Amino acid sequence: MAYFIDVILPIPLQRLFTYSITEAEAQFLQQGMRVAVPFGKSKVYTALVYKIHQTPPEVYEAKDIQQILDEQPIITSQQLKHWEWIASYYMASLGEVFRSAVPSAFLLESETIISKYEGGNVDESRLKDDEFLIFEALQHQSLLKIQEISSILGKKNVVSVLKRLIDKEVIQVYEEIYEQYKPKLVRYVKLHTDYTREENLQALLDSLNRAKKQREVILTLFSIAASTKRPISVKELTKQSNTSSAVIKALIDKNILEEYYIQKDRIEYNGDETEASKQLNPYQEEAYKTIENAFKTQDVCLLYGVTSSGKTEVYVKLIEKIINTGKQVLYLLPEIALTTQLITRLQQYFGEKVAIYHSKYSVHERVEVWNNVLYNKPKAQIVIGARSSLLLPFSNLGLIIVDEEHETSFKQFDPAPRYHARDAAIVLAKIHSGKIVLGSATPSVESYYNTQVKKYALATIARRYGDVLMPDMELVDIKEKHRKKRMKGHFSDRLLEEISATLENGEQVILFQNRRGYAPIIECNTCGHSPQCPNCDVSLTYHHYKNQMRCHYCSHHIAMQQQCLACGSHELDTKGFGTQQIEQELHELLPDVKVGRMDLDTTRGKYGYQKIISSFEQQEIQILVGTQMLTKGLDFRNVNLVGIMNADSMLNFPDFRAHERSFQLIQQVAGRAGRTKKRGKVIVQTYNPYHQILQQVSVGNYQGMFTDQLNDRRQFHYPPFYRLIKITLKHKEYNRVNDSAAWFAKSLKNSFGDNVLGPEFPPIARIRNLYLKHILLKIPKQQSLGKTKEVISRIKISFLSISEYRSVRVIIDVDTV
């Protein structure tokens, strides 16, 4: 009887692939196990078992699998169900979801190994120079990898050379799979069993009278063993006895000590005892009870609490209740920067039950968190993470908290699947029959609208914790200040006055500018030329510290030019400003003040966020300049002033959500001020202080903003009344993108008429030497989303069957933001 398995391959294939297995393998294998399978001409992939059956494939002959990689499934059935929903809803393949979900250590792709041809003599005179170099290398080393051959020959593409050597029977090639994950083993020692009796021990100590360091190690071992009953590591023993590992090795060689290894997680909580959670104030208590009551009839509740109202304490109470029932909790955050503060707070309450999962963690660390969640271990009962933690193998999820739910960082842009973590979390909670809380001080228009139509429940906290007043917001007209010559660089006299007063009081300042680098444009005063990126349609941003100009899209960089590249003039001027320029101006205006900067350039390392946040918390930094990383949920006790350097760049962005996002961003960054006793101050510098959004944000009028935005969106057919699907076409040839986009848009218009907008070039129409063109499809509520996607898929298949369009990349983004 023949047996077969359908597998998910980590590549963008729309269908599953079938392989042949033996009866014994069929009895052993389960859904969710990994197997190594050959695919294509010679490549070996890690595939995931989806289904075991006895139906052979009709179109092709099933190949045999190479090996089974797991003894138990690495994913759960609920997780697979969630992956299928993501693939279906966001028009991606299951393979793309699989690849983005699992840590890369689980995807063991094969590596091509080159060895000498067995049998036959090689005539060296027939070999060309590059062939001889490889032949000679194989005399000294039996096996070579592709990248080693590349470095020997000094070129990237070595396939043609290898092909010639195979034809001449000089080398042979095969594929080998490597296990990437290596568990962390810690070395421990104990006294050899021969010395457990007292008389033997005494004889041992006497024999070590002349070897003082070895005797000291043995005595230290006893004192540690007497005070703690846990195993003693070599590292601890060398530190306590003040000796080297060579001394311990000598004792092991003499069979006085025995060494053994224990597998440990790379990240372990070493904190003290946990403390009880705080008592809720009446407003928090009311919100908590509202959520509890809502969960009796509904699964989703929006917690709308003003900045610094203590939403985290409400979450803590909800988490306490869920983990007491033995279920798991997922706490989603939009930025890694936020996890830094939150981890400390949650570990105070829950200790080692808290696990963290995000992209700054190494592959090995992510595998360990994955396994802890999979086996439902106590040390991963609460998972904090960015959007990728949504795809972990939960088996018993009771609660999901999506903090700062309005954030666009929850949307995945590249690569596929382009899912929105907030929406995917709602579906995940439903699969596990769990509950979900969406929290924000400035909820997204869509989420708040869902509470108005009773799709979600709503809980509110209208006052700050400790009844602290909301910050006093002041709009400064910098057009007027420029006219009256009251500006120093990019600082108005009003902002500098407030900074000085705040620093004199021993308080801290946050300055917000949503652009990194020194200046976005360098312009020649003589001919008006500004250096452009050769790969993208953007000007290069000047970075002062490295004295170079960089493209923020493709990372192309050149040294800062001393003269204009077009006319040779030395009169170069900067236009616009970024965080680096503000930092430099502060050093010049306030030379004795310690200034820190928090943007993508300063937080690249694993602990980049942590270092900056902790030095600001410990008041080593007096003024912190930063981009939107600063705006989200960070809690600094001593900040009394927030300055927004220029509010206009956000408001004038070409996007239907620009006004909503500006309101959210300004409100959120303002919320960092005055979070303890004293009322904070916010200075917003703008050229247009009478703009409706700035007027609304200055008095905290969320309802006014929501009503205005809702009316506009109803009128112009945008979410929440219409769904959006954006189709992007990419190619290196301008004309081909133009023609193909016109063909695609015409096909869509035949089916959907006026609901198709475009094709249009975006503001930045070329990135990494690829031209882009967008088509936007608006889908009314009454139109079936499933059938719309089917039509798009059919059009895409027809499009790719046209030979001249086959090289054009089509990207479909459902619910684009």
ZIJOFEN-V254526 format. One record per pair of residues at least 24 apart in sequence whose C-alpha atoms are under 7 Angstrom apart, sorted by the first residue. I is the first residue (numbers start at 1). GAP is how many residues later the second one is. If there is no record, write none. Layout:
{{I/GAP} {I/GAP}}
//
This chain:
{{2/52} {3/50} {3/51} {4/48} {4/49} {4/50} {4/51} {4/52} {5/44} {5/46} {5/47} {5/48} {6/43} {6/44} {6/45} {6/46} {7/40} {7/41} {7/42} {7/43} {8/39} {8/40} {8/41} {8/42} {8/86} {8/87} {9/37} {9/38} {9/39} {9/86} {10/37} {10/85} {10/86} {10/88} {10/89} {11/84} {11/85} {12/81} {12/83} {12/84} {13/80} {13/82} {14/79} {18/39} {18/44} {19/43} {19/44} {19/45} {19/46} {20/42} {20/43} {20/44} {20/45} {21/43} {21/44} {26/26} {30/43} {31/42} {32/41} {32/42} {32/43} {32/44} {33/37} {33/39} {33/40} {33/41} {34/34} {34/35} {34/36} {35/32} {35/33} {35/34} {36/29} {36/30} {36/31} {36/32} {36/33} {37/28} {37/29} {38/27} {43/67} {44/65} {44/66} {45/63} {45/64} {45/65} {46/61} {46/62} {46/63} {75/318} {76/317} {76/319} {78/317} {78/353} {79/314} {79/315} {82/346} {86/333} {87/330} {90/327} {90/328} {90/329} {90/723} {90/724} {92/324} {92/325} {96/320} {96/321} {97/320} {101/287} {101/290} {103/260} {103/263} {103/264} {104/259} {105/75} {105/76} {105/258} {108/69} {108/70} {108/71} {108/72} {109/68} {110/65} {110/66} {110/67} {110/68} {111/64} {111/65} {111/66} {112/33} {112/34} {112/61} {112/62} {112/63} {112/64} {113/30} {113/31} {113/32} {113/60} {113/61} {113/62} {113/63} {114/29} {114/30} {114/31} {114/57} {114/58} {114/59} {114/60} {115/27} {115/28} {115/29} {115/56} {115/57} {115/58} {116/54} {116/55} {116/56} {117/52} {117/53} {117/54} {117/55} {122/48} {131/30} {131/34} {181/183} {183/80} {184/79} {184/80} {184/81} {184/82} {185/76} {185/77} {185/78} {185/79} {186/75} {186/76} {186/77} {186/78} {187/46} {187/47} {187/72} {187/73} {187/74} {187/75} {188/43} {188/44} {188/45} {188/46} {188/71} {188/72} {188/73} {189/43} {189/44} {189/45} {189/68} {189/69} {189/70} {189/71} {190/67} {190/68} {190/69} {191/65} {191/66} {191/67} {192/63} {192/64} {192/65} {192/66} {213/30} {214/33} {216/25} {217/24} {265/103} {266/99} {267/98} {269/83} {271/80} {274/74} {274/75} {274/76} {274/77} {275/73} {275/74} {276/73} {277/72} {283/178} {284/30} {284/177} {287/172} {287/173} {287/174} {288/26} {290/169} {291/168} {294/163} {295/140} {298/159} {299/136} {299/137} {300/135} {300/136} {300/137} {300/156} {300/157} {301/135} {301/136} {301/137} {301/155} {301/156} {301/157} {302/135} {302/136} {302/137} {302/154} {302/155} {302/156} {302/157} {303/134} {303/135} {303/136} {303/137} {303/155} {303/156} {303/157} {304/135} {304/136} {304/137} {304/139} {304/155} {304/156} {304/157} {305/135} {305/136} {305/155} {305/156} {305/157} {306/135} {306/155} {306/156} {306/157} {306/158} {307/134} {307/157} {307/361} {307/364} {308/156} {308/157} {308/363} {308/367} {309/152} {309/154} {309/155} {309/156} {310/155} {322/76} {322/77} {327/69} {327/70} {327/71} {328/53} {328/54} {328/68} {328/69} {328/70} {328/71} {329/52} {329/53} {329/54} {329/68} {329/69} {329/70} {329/71} {330/52} {330/53} {330/54} {330/69} {330/70} {330/71} {331/52} {331/53} {331/54} {331/69} {331/70} {331/71} {332/52} {332/53} {332/54} {332/55} {332/69} {332/70} {332/71} {333/52} {333/53} {333/69} {333/70} {333/71} {334/52} {334/53} {334/70} {334/73} {334/75} {334/76} {335/51} {336/50} {337/272} {337/292} {338/295} {338/296} {339/46} {340/270} {352/27} {353/25} {353/26} {353/27} {353/28} {353/29} {354/25} {354/26} {354/27} {354/28} {354/29} {355/24} {355/25} {355/27} {355/28} {355/29} {356/27} {356/28} {356/29} {357/27} {357/28} {357/32} {358/27} {358/28} {358/30} {358/31} {360/246} {387/34} {390/35} {396/36} {397/35} {397/37} {398/36} {398/37} {399/35} {399/36} {399/37} {400/29} {400/35} {400/36} {400/37} {401/35} {401/36} {401/37} {402/35} {402/36} {402/37} {403/35} {403/36} {403/37} {404/35} {404/36} {405/33} {405/34} {405/35} {405/38} {406/34} {406/37} {406/38} {408/409} {418/395} {442/222} {445/261} {446/273} {446/274} {468/208} {468/209} {468/210} {468/211} {469/210} {470/209} {471/202} {471/203} {471/208} {471/209} {471/210} {471/211} {472/208} {472/209} {472/210} {473/208} {473/209} {473/210} {473/225} {474/208} {474/209} {474/210} {475/208} {475/209} {475/210} {475/214} {476/207} {476/208} {476/209} {476/210} {476/213} {477/208} {477/209} {477/210} {477/211} {477/212} {478/207} {478/208} {478/209} {479/208} {489/96} {495/188} {502/138} {502/139} {507/131} {507/132} {507/133} {508/114} {508/115} {508/130} {508/131} {508/132} {508/133} {509/113} {509/114} {509/115} {509/130} {509/131} {509/132} {509/133} {510/113} {510/114} {510/115} {510/131} {510/132} {510/133} {511/113} {511/114} {511/115} {511/131} {511/132} {511/133} {511/134} {512/113} {512/114} {512/115} {512/131} {512/132} {512/133} {513/65} {513/66} {513/113} {513/114} {513/131} {513/132} {513/133} {514/113} {514/114} {515/63} {515/64} {515/112} {516/62} {516/63} {516/64} {516/83} {516/111} {517/24} {517/25} {517/26} {517/61} {517/62} {517/63} {518/24} {518/25} {518/26} {518/59} {518/60} {518/61} {518/62} {518/63} {519/55} {519/56} {519/57} {519/58} {519/59} {519/62} {520/55} {520/56} {520/57} {521/53} {521/54} {521/55} {522/50} {522/51} {522/52} {522/53} {523/49} {523/50} {523/51} {524/40} {524/47} {524/48} {524/49} {525/46} {525/47} {525/48} {526/43} {526/45} {527/40} {529/37} {535/232} {535/233} {535/234} {536/230} {536/231} {536/232} {536/233} {537/227} {537/228} {537/229} {537/230} {538/226} {544/36} {553/214} {554/214} {579/46} {579/47} {583/42} {593/29} {594/27} {594/28} {594/29} {595/26} {595/27} {595/28} {595/29} {596/25} {596/27} {596/28} {596/29} {597/27} {597/28} {597/29} {598/27} {598/28} {598/29} {599/27} {599/28} {599/30} {630/39} {631/34} {631/37} {631/38} {632/36} {635/37} {636/36} {637/38} {637/39} {639/33} {639/34} {639/35} {640/33} {640/34} {640/40} {640/41} {641/32} {641/39} {641/40} {641/41} {642/28} {642/31} {642/39} {642/40} {642/41} {643/39} {643/40} {643/41} {644/39} {644/40} {644/41} {645/39} {645/40} {646/39} {646/40} {647/37} {647/38} {647/39} {648/38} {648/39} {659/34} {663/30} {663/34} {667/30} {721/59} {721/60} {722/56} {722/57} {722/58} {722/59} {723/55} {723/56} {723/57} {723/92} {724/52} {724/53} {724/54} {724/55} {724/90} {724/91} {724/92} {725/51} {725/52} {725/53} {725/87} {725/88} {725/89} {725/90} {725/91} {726/48} {726/49} {726/50} {726/51} {726/86} {726/87} {726/88} {726/90} {727/47} {727/48} {727/49} {727/83} {727/84} {727/85} {727/86} {728/44} {728/45} {728/46} {728/47} {728/82} {728/83} {728/84} {729/43} {729/44} {729/45} {729/79} {729/80} {729/81} {729/82} {730/40} {730/41} {730/42} {730/43} {730/78} {730/79} {730/80} {731/39} {731/40} {731/77} {731/78} {732/37} {732/38} {732/39} {733/38} {734/37} {737/34} {737/36} {740/65} {741/32} {745/30} {747/48} {755/24}}
//
